[in-house]
Amino acid sequence: MGRFKQSTEKLVIDLLRRSGVPEAQLHNRMRKSGQGLFLLSIPFIIPLIILDHVSLGGTILLQTVYGVLVCLGVLLAFDEQEKPRR
């Protein structure tokens, strides 16, 4: 999981650098991007809650997009902080 998180962070940082974000703001903007992805995932699950008869392909597609966006959003938005040792 650590390698996947590192590659995801590297990809997002590269995209942010290409868009002209200053180095000092990269970490903050990466966290905001993660929060945005997390919020963007919500519209993909709402049709499954509201509609009863969604085709199987549509259900699989919506659930897959929702899962990917939530996973990426959580990986980028929340930092792992080691607990201080006593």
HELIX and SHEET records of a PDB file:
HELIX    1   1 GLY A    2  ARG A   18  1                                  17    
HELIX    2   2 GLU A   23  GLN A   25  5                                   3    
HELIX    3   3 LEU A   26  LEU A   40  1                                  15    
HELIX    4   4 ILE A   42  ILE A   50  1                                   9    
HELIX    5   5 LEU A   56  ALA A   77  1                                  22    
END                                                                             
